């Protein structure tokens, strides 16, 4: 998805972990999920709530991207 399409989504409608000057992307969250999975393997289930939070974030970002893609296709098709 292009940055222009992402910019069309209102900031409050985006579900992203704050990373400072920019919002997390789906790829960022997926990378964080892999990292936390490794942490859980080494350090145990204490970090499972973080993993679950990242899964929810990934699902919301994917849903936002999919909805925005559908909207843009519908807009172009009109």
PyMOL commands that place a pseudoatom at each C-alpha (Angstrom):
pseudoatom trace, name=CA, resn=UNK, resi=1, chain=A, elem=C, hetatm=0, pos=[0.000, 0.000, 0.000]
pseudoatom trace, name=CA, resn=UNK, resi=2, chain=A, elem=C, hetatm=0, pos=[1.369, 3.404, -0.885]
pseudoatom trace, name=CA, resn=UNK, resi=3, chain=A, elem=C, hetatm=0, pos=[2.080, 6.062, 1.712]
pseudoatom trace, name=CA, resn=UNK, resi=4, chain=A, elem=C, hetatm=0, pos=[-0.480, 8.318, -0.011]
pseudoatom trace, name=CA, resn=UNK, resi=5, chain=A, elem=C, hetatm=0, pos=[-3.196, 5.777, 0.716]
pseudoatom trace, name=CA, resn=UNK, resi=6, chain=A, elem=C, hetatm=0, pos=[-2.088, 5.452, 4.321]
pseudoatom trace, name=CA, resn=UNK, resi=7, chain=A, elem=C, hetatm=0, pos=[-2.072, 9.228, 4.675]
pseudoatom trace, name=CA, resn=UNK, resi=8, chain=A, elem=C, hetatm=0, pos=[-5.730, 9.234, 3.657]
pseudoatom trace, name=CA, resn=UNK, resi=9, chain=A, elem=C, hetatm=0, pos=[-6.608, 7.279, 6.794]
pseudoatom trace, name=CA, resn=UNK, resi=10, chain=A, elem=C, hetatm=0, pos=[-7.301, 9.556, 9.776]
pseudoatom trace, name=CA, resn=UNK, resi=11, chain=A, elem=C, hetatm=0, pos=[-4.605, 9.273, 12.432]
pseudoatom trace, name=CA, resn=UNK, resi=12, chain=A, elem=C, hetatm=0, pos=[-7.098, 8.375, 15.138]
pseudoatom trace, name=CA, resn=UNK, resi=13, chain=A, elem=C, hetatm=0, pos=[-8.367, 5.578, 12.894]
pseudoatom trace, name=CA, resn=UNK, resi=14, chain=A, elem=C, hetatm=0, pos=[-4.943, 4.011, 12.706]
pseudoatom trace, name=CA, resn=UNK, resi=15, chain=A, elem=C, hetatm=0, pos=[-4.040, 1.442, 15.283]
pseudoatom trace, name=CA, resn=UNK, resi=16, chain=A, elem=C, hetatm=0, pos=[-0.305, 1.616, 15.578]
pseudoatom trace, name=CA, resn=UNK, resi=17, chain=A, elem=C, hetatm=0, pos=[2.256, 1.359, 18.282]
pseudoatom trace, name=CA, resn=UNK, resi=18, chain=A, elem=C, hetatm=0, pos=[3.949, 4.734, 18.777]
pseudoatom trace, name=CA, resn=UNK, resi=19, chain=A, elem=C, hetatm=0, pos=[7.509, 4.674, 17.498]
pseudoatom trace, name=CA, resn=UNK, resi=20, chain=A, elem=C, hetatm=0, pos=[8.319, 8.334, 17.749]
pseudoatom trace, name=CA, resn=UNK, resi=21, chain=A, elem=C, hetatm=0, pos=[8.087, 10.400, 14.582]
pseudoatom trace, name=CA, resn=UNK, resi=22, chain=A, elem=C, hetatm=0, pos=[6.199, 7.793, 12.530]
pseudoatom trace, name=CA, resn=UNK, resi=23, chain=A, elem=C, hetatm=0, pos=[3.549, 5.124, 12.994]
pseudoatom trace, name=CA, resn=UNK, resi=24, chain=A, elem=C, hetatm=0, pos=[4.371, 1.442, 12.941]
pseudoatom trace, name=CA, resn=UNK, resi=25, chain=A, elem=C, hetatm=0, pos=[3.737, -0.433, 9.758]
pseudoatom trace, name=CA, resn=UNK, resi=26, chain=A, elem=C, hetatm=0, pos=[2.363, -3.925, 9.463]
pseudoatom trace, name=CA, resn=UNK, resi=27, chain=A, elem=C, hetatm=0, pos=[5.903, -5.134, 8.731]
pseudoatom trace, name=CA, resn=UNK, resi=28, chain=A, elem=C, hetatm=0, pos=[7.174, -3.413, 11.903]
pseudoatom trace, name=CA, resn=UNK, resi=29, chain=A, elem=C, hetatm=0, pos=[4.576, -5.168, 14.031]
pseudoatom trace, name=CA, resn=UNK, resi=30, chain=A, elem=C, hetatm=0, pos=[5.260, -8.540, 12.403]
pseudoatom trace, name=CA, resn=UNK, resi=31, chain=A, elem=C, hetatm=0, pos=[8.976, -8.083, 13.108]
pseudoatom trace, name=CA, resn=UNK, resi=32, chain=A, elem=C, hetatm=0, pos=[8.171, -7.207, 16.725]
pseudoatom trace, name=CA, resn=UNK, resi=33, chain=A, elem=C, hetatm=0, pos=[6.004, -10.330, 16.987]
pseudoatom trace, name=CA, resn=UNK, resi=34, chain=A, elem=C, hetatm=0, pos=[8.929, -12.512, 15.865]
pseudoatom trace, name=CA, resn=UNK, resi=35, chain=A, elem=C, hetatm=0, pos=[11.211, -10.793, 18.369]
pseudoatom trace, name=CA, resn=UNK, resi=36, chain=A, elem=C, hetatm=0, pos=[8.792, -11.183, 21.279]
pseudoatom trace, name=CA, resn=UNK, resi=37, chain=A, elem=C, hetatm=0, pos=[8.221, -14.828, 20.329]
pseudoatom trace, name=CA, resn=UNK, resi=38, chain=A, elem=C, hetatm=0, pos=[11.968, -15.348, 20.722]
pseudoatom trace, name=CA, resn=UNK, resi=39, chain=A, elem=C, hetatm=0, pos=[11.912, -13.515, 24.059]
pseudoatom trace, name=CA, resn=UNK, resi=40, chain=A, elem=C, hetatm=0, pos=[9.091, -15.790, 25.260]
pseudoatom trace, name=CA, resn=UNK, resi=41, chain=A, elem=C, hetatm=0, pos=[11.060, -18.866, 24.223]
pseudoatom trace, name=CA, resn=UNK, resi=42, chain=A, elem=C, hetatm=0, pos=[14.074, -17.717, 26.252]
pseudoatom trace, name=CA, resn=UNK, resi=43, chain=A, elem=C, hetatm=0, pos=[12.431, -15.920, 29.205]
pseudoatom trace, name=CA, resn=UNK, resi=44, chain=A, elem=C, hetatm=0, pos=[9.021, -17.562, 29.522]
pseudoatom trace, name=CA, resn=UNK, resi=45, chain=A, elem=C, hetatm=0, pos=[5.381, -16.594, 29.470]
pseudoatom trace, name=CA, resn=UNK, resi=46, chain=A, elem=C, hetatm=0, pos=[5.775, -13.331, 31.369]
pseudoatom trace, name=CA, resn=UNK, resi=47, chain=A, elem=C, hetatm=0, pos=[6.001, -11.624, 27.968]
pseudoatom trace, name=CA, resn=UNK, resi=48, chain=A, elem=C, hetatm=0, pos=[2.906, -13.296, 26.520]
pseudoatom trace, name=CA, resn=UNK, resi=49, chain=A, elem=C, hetatm=0, pos=[0.679, -10.210, 27.122]
pseudoatom trace, name=CA, resn=UNK, resi=50, chain=A, elem=C, hetatm=0, pos=[3.034, -8.179, 24.909]
pseudoatom trace, name=CA, resn=UNK, resi=51, chain=A, elem=C, hetatm=0, pos=[2.822, -10.832, 22.206]
pseudoatom trace, name=CA, resn=UNK, resi=52, chain=A, elem=C, hetatm=0, pos=[-0.982, -10.825, 22.413]
pseudoatom trace, name=CA, resn=UNK, resi=53, chain=A, elem=C, hetatm=0, pos=[-1.079, -7.021, 22.228]
pseudoatom trace, name=CA, resn=UNK, resi=54, chain=A, elem=C, hetatm=0, pos=[1.107, -7.106, 19.113]
pseudoatom trace, name=CA, resn=UNK, resi=55, chain=A, elem=C, hetatm=0, pos=[-1.162, -9.727, 17.538]
pseudoatom trace, name=CA, resn=UNK, resi=56, chain=A, elem=C, hetatm=0, pos=[-4.172, -7.452, 18.078]
pseudoatom trace, name=CA, resn=UNK, resi=57, chain=A, elem=C, hetatm=0, pos=[-2.224, -4.533, 16.645]
pseudoatom trace, name=CA, resn=UNK, resi=58, chain=A, elem=C, hetatm=0, pos=[-1.226, -6.583, 13.585]
pseudoatom trace, name=CA, resn=UNK, resi=59, chain=A, elem=C, hetatm=0, pos=[-4.843, -7.625, 13.032]
pseudoatom trace, name=CA, resn=UNK, resi=60, chain=A, elem=C, hetatm=0, pos=[-6.075, -4.018, 13.300]
pseudoatom trace, name=CA, resn=UNK, resi=61, chain=A, elem=C, hetatm=0, pos=[-3.409, -2.721, 10.918]
pseudoatom trace, name=CA, resn=UNK, resi=62, chain=A, elem=C, hetatm=0, pos=[-4.204, -5.462, 8.403]
pseudoatom trace, name=CA, resn=UNK, resi=63, chain=A, elem=C, hetatm=0, pos=[-7.935, -4.710, 8.659]
pseudoatom trace, name=CA, resn=UNK, resi=64, chain=A, elem=C, hetatm=0, pos=[-7.297, -0.967, 8.210]
pseudoatom trace, name=CA, resn=UNK, resi=65, chain=A, elem=C, hetatm=0, pos=[-5.133, -1.625, 5.145]
pseudoatom trace, name=CA, resn=UNK, resi=66, chain=A, elem=C, hetatm=0, pos=[-7.714, -3.973, 3.642]
pseudoatom trace, name=CA, resn=UNK, resi=67, chain=A, elem=C, hetatm=0, pos=[-10.562, -1.514, 4.216]
pseudoatom trace, name=CA, resn=UNK, resi=68, chain=A, elem=C, hetatm=0, pos=[-8.552, 1.346, 2.748]
pseudoatom trace, name=CA, resn=UNK, resi=69, chain=A, elem=C, hetatm=0, pos=[-7.649, -0.759, -0.294]
pseudoatom trace, name=CA, resn=UNK, resi=70, chain=A, elem=C, hetatm=0, pos=[-11.318, -1.625, -0.819]
pseudoatom trace, name=CA, resn=UNK, resi=71, chain=A, elem=C, hetatm=0, pos=[-12.310, 2.020, -0.507]
pseudoatom trace, name=CA, resn=UNK, resi=72, chain=A, elem=C, hetatm=0, pos=[-9.664, 3.131, -2.997]
pseudoatom trace, name=CA, resn=UNK, resi=73, chain=A, elem=C, hetatm=0, pos=[-10.710, 0.460, -5.508]
pseudoatom trace, name=CA, resn=UNK, resi=74, chain=A, elem=C, hetatm=0, pos=[-14.338, 1.493, -5.149]
pseudoatom trace, name=CA, resn=UNK, resi=75, chain=A, elem=C, hetatm=0, pos=[-13.396, 5.146, -5.566]
pseudoatom trace, name=CA, resn=UNK, resi=76, chain=A, elem=C, hetatm=0, pos=[-11.357, 4.464, -8.697]
pseudoatom trace, name=CA, resn=UNK, resi=77, chain=A, elem=C, hetatm=0, pos=[-14.120, 2.265, -10.110]
pseudoatom trace, name=CA, resn=UNK, resi=78, chain=A, elem=C, hetatm=0, pos=[-16.780, 4.977, -9.763]
for i in range(1, 78): cmd.bond("trace and resi %d" % i, "trace and resi %d" % (i + 1))
show_as sticks, trace
zoom trace
